């Protein structure tokens, strides 16, 4: 698949990695060098991921889903995470010149660790295998629609708020 | 103790997603988010195997918390997936956006079914 990268808005396509960030040449780098910078990013992602996953685990303990029930907790976790990343990416790109570890920590780590695709896929398999194929199909479609609507709402609302504050 | 399993797994899974995304995205110059696609499919496959093993009684609850809730949960992501899909649509790459949304769901679901089937073949 080949396509150029058109720029309609300022935000990057990939929120997890910043390939446009210059990698300092060996010997001319900042203090500590690129290896240290990479280590800091990995640490930020790991700590953020632990916080996000712990929050998701906590939600599953607070609102447990019965084995053959609609997975509302994972559904809500994913929808909330999508709304937040939409708002976060607009803020961090257009408003807030944040520290370089904020995006790896919160976007890649916390939100990436909070939301989950594997549990979504396996829960659909479990529902289908347990004789609840229609519920599984409904869960499949509803999560996808809710997630895309949530990320769109997060981006749109935040852009409007930013424009309103600047007007 | 349960929290420790989840946190340890996530501290491996989240950086693994970051490193995989970087490695995959550097290999090509397309707008299609193959990196996120890859981690979501691989994570769904592993969790499928784990779910099958758990049904067969071959996976302890600590293994499920570490590998499933922690590692696979943090390795895969819905937030980055949906954000990348939205950005593709906004940038005029509507076909890629639809392909990413439907392709990710179909491939991850296929991986989950395949994982469960593999586990049942091994442990049942």
HADDOCK unambig.tbl for C-alpha pairs under 7 A between the chains (distance, minus, plus):
assign (segid A and resid 1 and name CA) (segid B and resid 30 and name CA) 6.20 0.50 0.50
assign (segid A and resid 2 and name CA) (segid B and resid 30 and name CA) 5.08 0.50 0.50
assign (segid A and resid 3 and name CA) (segid B and resid 30 and name CA) 5.46 0.50 0.50
assign (segid A and resid 3 and name CA) (segid B and resid 31 and name CA) 6.22 0.50 0.50
assign (segid A and resid 4 and name CA) (segid B and resid 30 and name CA) 6.95 0.50 0.50
assign (segid A and resid 5 and name CA) (segid B and resid 31 and name CA) 6.42 0.50 0.50
assign (segid A and resid 6 and name CA) (segid B and resid 91 and name CA) 5.90 0.50 0.50
assign (segid A and resid 7 and name CA) (segid B and resid 91 and name CA) 6.20 0.50 0.50
assign (segid A and resid 8 and name CA) (segid B and resid 90 and name CA) 6.79 0.50 0.50
assign (segid A and resid 8 and name CA) (segid B and resid 91 and name CA) 5.34 0.50 0.50
assign (segid A and resid 13 and name CA) (segid B and resid 84 and name CA) 5.45 0.50 0.50
assign (segid A and resid 13 and name CA) (segid B and resid 87 and name CA) 5.41 0.50 0.50
assign (segid A and resid 13 and name CA) (segid B and resid 88 and name CA) 6.91 0.50 0.50
assign (segid A and resid 14 and name CA) (segid B and resid 84 and name CA) 5.95 0.50 0.50
assign (segid A and resid 15 and name CA) (segid B and resid 80 and name CA) 6.49 0.50 0.50
assign (segid A and resid 16 and name CA) (segid B and resid 18 and name CA) 6.64 0.50 0.50
assign (segid A and resid 17 and name CA) (segid B and resid 22 and name CA) 6.44 0.50 0.50
assign (segid A and resid 42 and name CA) (segid B and resid 15 and name CA) 5.66 0.50 0.50
assign (segid A and resid 45 and name CA) (segid B and resid 14 and name CA) 6.18 0.50 0.50
assign (segid A and resid 45 and name CA) (segid B and resid 15 and name CA) 5.72 0.50 0.50
assign (segid A and resid 46 and name CA) (segid B and resid 11 and name CA) 4.43 0.50 0.50
assign (segid A and resid 46 and name CA) (segid B and resid 12 and name CA) 6.82 0.50 0.50
assign (segid A and resid 46 and name CA) (segid B and resid 14 and name CA) 5.66 0.50 0.50
assign (segid A and resid 46 and name CA) (segid B and resid 15 and name CA) 5.53 0.50 0.50
assign (segid A and resid 47 and name CA) (segid B and resid 11 and name CA) 6.46 0.50 0.50
assign (segid A and resid 49 and name CA) (segid B and resid 10 and name CA) 5.65 0.50 0.50
assign (segid A and resid 49 and name CA) (segid B and resid 11 and name CA) 6.11 0.50 0.50
assign (segid A and resid 49 and name CA) (segid B and resid 14 and name CA) 5.29 0.50 0.50
assign (segid A and resid 49 and name CA) (segid B and resid 74 and name CA) 6.15 0.50 0.50
assign (segid A and resid 50 and name CA) (segid B and resid 7 and name CA) 4.82 0.50 0.50
assign (segid A and resid 50 and name CA) (segid B and resid 10 and name CA) 5.00 0.50 0.50
assign (segid A and resid 50 and name CA) (segid B and resid 11 and name CA) 5.44 0.50 0.50
assign (segid A and resid 53 and name CA) (segid B and resid 6 and name CA) 6.95 0.50 0.50
assign (segid A and resid 53 and name CA) (segid B and resid 7 and name CA) 6.82 0.50 0.50
assign (segid A and resid 53 and name CA) (segid B and resid 10 and name CA) 6.20 0.50 0.50
assign (segid A and resid 53 and name CA) (segid B and resid 70 and name CA) 6.22 0.50 0.50
assign (segid A and resid 53 and name CA) (segid B and resid 73 and name CA) 6.89 0.50 0.50
assign (segid A and resid 53 and name CA) (segid B and resid 74 and name CA) 6.30 0.50 0.50
assign (segid A and resid 54 and name CA) (segid B and resid 3 and name CA) 6.96 0.50 0.50
assign (segid A and resid 54 and name CA) (segid B and resid 6 and name CA) 6.62 0.50 0.50
assign (segid A and resid 54 and name CA) (segid B and resid 7 and name CA) 6.28 0.50 0.50
assign (segid A and resid 78 and name CA) (segid B and resid 78 and name CA) 6.11 0.50 0.50
assign (segid A and resid 78 and name CA) (segid B and resid 79 and name CA) 6.85 0.50 0.50
assign (segid A and resid 81 and name CA) (segid B and resid 79 and name CA) 5.61 0.50 0.50
assign (segid A and resid 82 and name CA) (segid B and resid 78 and name CA) 7.00 0.50 0.50
assign (segid A and resid 82 and name CA) (segid B and resid 79 and name CA) 4.43 0.50 0.50
assign (segid A and resid 82 and name CA) (segid B and resid 82 and name CA) 6.64 0.50 0.50
assign (segid A and resid 85 and name CA) (segid B and resid 79 and name CA) 6.33 0.50 0.50
assign (segid A and resid 86 and name CA) (segid B and resid 83 and name CA) 6.56 0.50 0.50
assign (segid A and resid 109 and name CA) (segid B and resid 14 and name CA) 6.17 0.50 0.50
assign (segid A and resid 111 and name CA) (segid B and resid 79 and name CA) 6.57 0.50 0.50
assign (segid A and resid 112 and name CA) (segid B and resid 74 and name CA) 6.20 0.50 0.50
assign (segid A and resid 112 and name CA) (segid B and resid 77 and name CA) 5.02 0.50 0.50
assign (segid A and resid 112 and name CA) (segid B and resid 79 and name CA) 6.31 0.50 0.50
assign (segid A and resid 112 and name CA) (segid B and resid 80 and name CA) 6.78 0.50 0.50
assign (segid A and resid 113 and name CA) (segid B and resid 10 and name CA) 6.83 0.50 0.50
assign (segid A and resid 113 and name CA) (segid B and resid 14 and name CA) 6.34 0.50 0.50
assign (segid A and resid 113 and name CA) (segid B and resid 73 and name CA) 6.39 0.50 0.50
assign (segid A and resid 113 and name CA) (segid B and resid 74 and name CA) 4.04 0.50 0.50
assign (segid A and resid 113 and name CA) (segid B and resid 77 and name CA) 6.92 0.50 0.50
assign (segid A and resid 115 and name CA) (segid B and resid 77 and name CA) 5.25 0.50 0.50
assign (segid A and resid 115 and name CA) (segid B and resid 78 and name CA) 5.30 0.50 0.50
assign (segid A and resid 115 and name CA) (segid B and resid 79 and name CA) 6.12 0.50 0.50
assign (segid A and resid 116 and name CA) (segid B and resid 73 and name CA) 5.05 0.50 0.50
assign (segid A and resid 116 and name CA) (segid B and resid 74 and name CA) 6.75 0.50 0.50
assign (segid A and resid 116 and name CA) (segid B and resid 76 and name CA) 5.26 0.50 0.50
assign (segid A and resid 116 and name CA) (segid B and resid 77 and name CA) 4.54 0.50 0.50
assign (segid A and resid 116 and name CA) (segid B and resid 78 and name CA) 5.39 0.50 0.50
assign (segid A and resid 117 and name CA) (segid B and resid 40 and name CA) 5.92 0.50 0.50
assign (segid A and resid 117 and name CA) (segid B and resid 76 and name CA) 5.19 0.50 0.50
assign (segid A and resid 117 and name CA) (segid B and resid 77 and name CA) 5.24 0.50 0.50
assign (segid A and resid 117 and name CA) (segid B and resid 78 and name CA) 5.39 0.50 0.50
assign (segid A and resid 118 and name CA) (segid B and resid 40 and name CA) 6.42 0.50 0.50
assign (segid A and resid 118 and name CA) (segid B and resid 43 and name CA) 5.51 0.50 0.50
assign (segid A and resid 118 and name CA) (segid B and resid 44 and name CA) 4.12 0.50 0.50
assign (segid A and resid 118 and name CA) (segid B and resid 47 and name CA) 6.29 0.50 0.50
assign (segid A and resid 118 and name CA) (segid B and resid 72 and name CA) 6.40 0.50 0.50
assign (segid A and resid 118 and name CA) (segid B and resid 73 and name CA) 6.36 0.50 0.50
assign (segid A and resid 118 and name CA) (segid B and resid 76 and name CA) 6.01 0.50 0.50
assign (segid A and resid 119 and name CA) (segid B and resid 73 and name CA) 6.86 0.50 0.50
assign (segid A and resid 121 and name CA) (segid B and resid 44 and name CA) 6.26 0.50 0.50
assign (segid A and resid 121 and name CA) (segid B and resid 108 and name CA) 6.07 0.50 0.50
assign (segid A and resid 121 and name CA) (segid B and resid 109 and name CA) 5.00 0.50 0.50
assign (segid A and resid 121 and name CA) (segid B and resid 112 and name CA) 6.08 0.50 0.50
assign (segid A and resid 122 and name CA) (segid B and resid 44 and name CA) 6.66 0.50 0.50
assign (segid A and resid 122 and name CA) (segid B and resid 47 and name CA) 6.83 0.50 0.50
assign (segid A and resid 122 and name CA) (segid B and resid 48 and name CA) 5.86 0.50 0.50
assign (segid A and resid 122 and name CA) (segid B and resid 112 and name CA) 5.40 0.50 0.50
assign (segid A and resid 125 and name CA) (segid B and resid 112 and name CA) 6.74 0.50 0.50
assign (segid A and resid 125 and name CA) (segid B and resid 113 and name CA) 6.15 0.50 0.50
assign (segid A and resid 147 and name CA) (segid B and resid 82 and name CA) 6.31 0.50 0.50
assign (segid A and resid 148 and name CA) (segid B and resid 82 and name CA) 5.58 0.50 0.50
assign (segid A and resid 151 and name CA) (segid B and resid 82 and name CA) 6.56 0.50 0.50
assign (segid A and resid 151 and name CA) (segid B and resid 83 and name CA) 6.10 0.50 0.50
assign (segid A and resid 152 and name CA) (segid B and resid 86 and name CA) 6.76 0.50 0.50
